């Protein structure tokens, strides 16, 4: 097995503090990619600075370099900061039409994106590919709006109005998870996260069955206590509740980062 370094990762305000082992063959770019989910800073906006035990500081600014090229060593502190992001206003060119006219159109954003937008009050969509913005005025009647959404779901047999929707077998599904089992969590669009099942069942904040997970890394949002109730115990920011459909139990040992 190739050489590895135990690095001490910190962010600018020290709210993130973790010791983790990384392979010496890892590039600076790949190290940033690993740290992206941990510290919440995009890898392209990351600035890394390494501080050695003797106080020497160097900037890890060459993405193509390997950790062994520097070289790093055990207990080096890697400080992660973010570059400022320049935000430019979206060009406000477009047209306006009444809500009644808009609602009657078959191919409208309401039709396509109703799950994501509930149209409460003033709503604005920016279609950057065509630099087109559609504005819905503040005078939309909220009651009519709710009725419109309900009618839409009934008309298209969506959600609870879908007669073919299978019965939810959550009670049977939850029995397949055992507290103490190793698991892997795959949330849409995110890197898989590994950990241990710490809790199964309902909670005070949801009517659905959930799986309480202790992640191997601080990729969660609590320590097993959520909304003033303790469901399990784990290190800070290692705990999370996840729907069973995103969790798989099996032989998922703790990972050491490598290429």
C-alpha positions as CSV (number, residue, x, y, z in Angstrom):
1,X,0.0,0.0,0.0
2,X,1.4,3.4,-0.9
3,X,2.3,6.0,1.8
4,X,-0.4,8.1,3.3
5,X,-0.6,11.3,5.5
6,X,-2.8,12.0,8.4
7,X,-3.9,15.6,7.7
8,X,-5.6,18.0,10.0
9,X,-8.3,19.8,8.0
10,X,-9.7,23.1,9.1
11,X,-11.8,25.8,7.5
12,X,-11.5,29.6,8.0
13,X,-13.6,30.0,11.1
14,X,-12.6,26.6,12.6
15,X,-16.2,25.4,12.5
16,X,-14.9,22.4,10.6
17,X,-12.1,20.4,12.3
18,X,-11.2,16.9,11.2
19,X,-8.2,14.6,11.1
20,X,-8.3,12.3,8.0
21,X,-5.8,10.1,6.2
22,X,-5.1,10.7,2.5
23,X,-2.9,8.8,0.1
24,X,0.3,10.5,-0.9
25,X,-0.5,9.7,-4.6
26,X,-3.5,12.0,-4.4
27,X,-3.3,15.2,-6.5
28,X,-4.1,18.7,-5.0
29,X,-7.1,18.8,-7.4
30,X,-8.4,15.5,-6.2
31,X,-7.8,16.5,-2.6
32,X,-10.0,19.6,-3.2
33,X,-12.7,17.4,-4.7
34,X,-12.6,15.2,-1.5
35,X,-12.8,18.3,0.7
36,X,-15.6,20.0,-1.3
37,X,-18.5,18.0,0.4
38,X,-16.8,18.2,3.8
39,X,-16.4,22.0,4.1
40,X,-19.1,23.2,1.7
41,X,-16.8,25.2,-0.6
42,X,-16.6,24.5,-4.4
43,X,-13.3,22.9,-5.3
44,X,-12.7,25.6,-8.0
45,X,-13.1,28.3,-5.4
46,X,-10.9,26.6,-2.8
47,X,-7.6,28.0,-1.4
48,X,-5.5,25.5,0.5
49,X,-2.7,26.4,2.9
50,X,-0.5,23.8,4.6
51,X,1.1,24.6,8.0
52,X,3.8,22.2,9.2
53,X,4.7,21.4,12.8
54,X,7.7,23.7,12.7
55,X,5.4,26.6,11.7
56,X,6.3,26.6,8.0
57,X,3.4,27.6,5.7
58,X,3.1,26.8,2.0
59,X,0.3,27.4,-0.5
60,X,-1.1,24.3,-2.2
61,X,-2.0,26.2,-5.4
62,X,-0.8,23.8,-8.1
63,X,-3.6,21.4,-8.8
64,X,-1.5,19.0,-10.8
65,X,1.0,18.4,-7.9
66,X,0.7,15.2,-5.9
67,X,0.8,15.3,-2.1
68,X,4.1,13.4,-2.3
69,X,5.6,16.1,-4.5
70,X,5.4,18.8,-1.7
71,X,5.9,16.6,0.3
72,X,3.4,16.7,3.1
73,X,3.6,14.8,6.4
74,X,1.5,13.5,9.3
75,X,-0.2,16.2,11.4
76,X,0.2,19.0,8.8
77,X,-2.7,21.4,9.2
78,X,-4.5,22.2,5.9
79,X,-6.6,25.3,6.1
80,X,-9.4,25.6,3.6
81,X,-10.7,29.0,2.5
82,X,-12.9,30.2,-0.4
83,X,-12.3,32.7,-3.1
84,X,-14.9,35.5,-3.3
85,X,-17.5,34.9,-5.9
86,X,-18.4,37.7,-8.3
87,X,-22.2,37.8,-8.7
88,X,-23.6,39.5,-11.8
89,X,-27.2,40.5,-12.1
90,X,-29.4,38.6,-14.6
91,X,-30.6,40.8,-17.5
92,X,-34.2,41.7,-16.9
93,X,-35.6,41.5,-20.4
94,X,-38.8,39.8,-21.1
95,X,-42.6,40.1,-21.3
96,X,-45.5,40.2,-19.0
97,X,-48.9,38.5,-19.2
98,X,-51.8,38.0,-16.8
99,X,-51.9,35.0,-14.6
100,X,-55.2,33.9,-16.2
101,X,-53.7,33.9,-19.7
102,X,-50.6,32.2,-18.5
103,X,-52.5,29.4,-16.6
104,X,-54.4,28.5,-19.8
105,X,-51.2,27.8,-21.7
106,X,-50.4,24.1,-22.0
107,X,-46.6,24.4,-22.0
108,X,-46.0,26.8,-19.2
109,X,-43.5,26.8,-16.4
110,X,-46.2,26.2,-13.9
111,X,-47.1,23.0,-15.8
112,X,-43.6,21.8,-16.1
113,X,-42.2,22.8,-12.7
114,X,-45.1,22.8,-10.4
115,X,-43.4,20.5,-7.9
116,X,-40.6,23.0,-7.4
117,X,-42.6,26.3,-7.5
118,X,-45.7,26.9,-5.5
119,X,-46.4,30.4,-6.8
120,X,-46.9,32.1,-3.5
121,X,-47.0,35.8,-4.2
122,X,-44.3,37.2,-6.5
123,X,-42.4,34.6,-8.5
124,X,-39.8,35.2,-11.1
125,X,-38.2,32.7,-13.5
126,X,-35.0,33.5,-15.4
127,X,-34.4,31.4,-18.5
128,X,-30.8,32.3,-19.1
129,X,-30.5,30.4,-22.4
130,X,-32.9,32.8,-24.0
131,X,-32.5,35.7,-21.6
132,X,-36.2,35.6,-21.1
133,X,-37.9,36.4,-17.7
134,X,-41.5,35.7,-17.0
135,X,-43.1,37.8,-14.2
136,X,-46.2,36.9,-12.3
137,X,-47.6,39.9,-10.5
138,X,-48.2,40.2,-6.7
139,X,-51.9,40.4,-7.2
140,X,-52.3,36.6,-7.7
141,X,-55.1,35.3,-5.5
142,X,-53.5,32.7,-3.2
143,X,-56.7,30.7,-2.7
144,X,-57.3,30.5,-6.5
145,X,-53.6,29.6,-6.8
146,X,-53.9,26.7,-4.4
147,X,-57.1,25.5,-6.1
148,X,-55.4,25.7,-9.5
149,X,-52.5,23.5,-8.3
150,X,-55.0,21.0,-6.7
151,X,-56.9,20.9,-10.0
152,X,-53.7,20.3,-11.9
153,X,-52.8,17.3,-9.8
154,X,-56.3,15.8,-10.0
155,X,-56.4,16.3,-13.8
156,X,-53.1,14.6,-14.4
157,X,-53.5,12.0,-11.6
158,X,-50.4,13.0,-9.8
159,X,-49.3,12.3,-6.2
160,X,-52.2,11.1,-4.0
161,X,-54.6,11.3,-7.0
162,X,-52.7,8.6,-8.9
163,X,-54.9,5.5,-8.8
164,X,-52.0,3.2,-9.8
165,X,-49.7,4.4,-7.0
166,X,-48.5,1.3,-5.1
167,X,-49.2,1.0,-1.3
168,X,-46.3,2.2,0.8
169,X,-44.6,-0.8,2.4
170,X,-42.5,1.3,4.8
171,X,-43.2,-0.9,7.8
172,X,-41.8,-4.0,6.0
173,X,-38.9,-2.1,4.5
174,X,-37.7,-0.7,7.9
175,X,-37.4,-4.3,9.3
176,X,-34.5,-5.0,6.9
177,X,-32.3,-2.4,8.7
178,X,-30.4,-3.4,11.8
179,X,-28.9,-1.0,14.3
180,X,-25.1,-1.4,14.1
181,X,-25.0,-2.5,10.5
182,X,-22.5,-0.8,8.1
183,X,-24.2,1.1,5.3
184,X,-23.8,3.4,2.3
185,X,-26.0,6.3,1.6
186,X,-26.6,7.4,-2.0
187,X,-28.5,10.7,-2.3
188,X,-29.3,12.0,-5.7
189,X,-26.4,14.0,-7.1
190,X,-24.1,13.5,-4.2
191,X,-21.0,11.4,-3.6
192,X,-21.8,8.1,-1.7
193,X,-21.4,8.4,2.1
194,X,-20.6,5.5,4.4
195,X,-21.4,5.0,8.0
196,X,-23.3,2.9,10.6
197,X,-27.1,2.5,11.2
198,X,-27.8,4.0,14.6
199,X,-31.6,4.3,14.6
200,X,-34.7,3.0,12.7
201,X,-38.3,4.0,12.8
202,X,-40.5,7.1,13.2
203,X,-39.5,10.4,14.8
204,X,-41.3,13.3,16.3
205,X,-40.5,15.5,13.3
206,X,-41.8,13.1,10.5
207,X,-44.6,10.6,10.1
208,X,-42.4,8.5,7.8
209,X,-39.9,5.8,8.9
210,X,-36.4,7.1,8.8
211,X,-32.9,5.7,9.2
212,X,-30.6,7.4,11.7
213,X,-27.0,7.3,10.3
214,X,-23.6,8.0,11.9
215,X,-21.4,8.9,9.0
216,X,-17.7,8.1,9.1
217,X,-16.9,11.7,8.3
218,X,-18.7,14.9,9.5
219,X,-21.0,15.1,6.5
220,X,-24.2,15.2,8.6
221,X,-25.9,18.0,10.5
222,X,-26.2,16.9,14.1
223,X,-24.9,14.6,16.8
224,X,-28.0,12.3,17.0
225,X,-30.1,14.9,18.8
226,X,-32.5,16.7,16.6
227,X,-35.1,19.3,17.6
228,X,-34.2,18.8,21.3
229,X,-34.7,15.0,21.3
230,X,-31.9,12.5,21.3
231,X,-32.5,9.5,19.0
232,X,-28.9,8.2,19.2
233,X,-25.4,9.6,20.0
234,X,-22.5,10.3,17.6
235,X,-19.8,12.9,17.1
236,X,-20.9,16.4,16.1
237,X,-22.0,16.8,12.4
238,X,-21.8,13.0,11.8
239,X,-25.5,12.4,12.3
240,X,-28.3,12.4,9.8
241,X,-31.7,11.0,9.1
242,X,-32.3,9.5,5.7
243,X,-35.2,7.8,3.9
244,X,-34.7,4.0,3.7
245,X,-34.8,4.1,-0.1
246,X,-31.4,5.9,-0.1
247,X,-29.7,3.5,2.3
248,X,-28.1,0.1,1.6
249,X,-26.6,-2.1,4.3
250,X,-23.7,-4.5,3.6
251,X,-19.9,-4.7,3.5
252,X,-19.0,-1.0,3.4
253,X,-15.8,-0.5,5.4
254,X,-14.5,2.9,6.2
255,X,-12.7,4.4,3.3
256,X,-9.2,5.8,3.0
257,X,-9.1,8.5,0.3
258,X,-7.0,7.5,-2.7
259,X,-6.9,7.9,-6.5
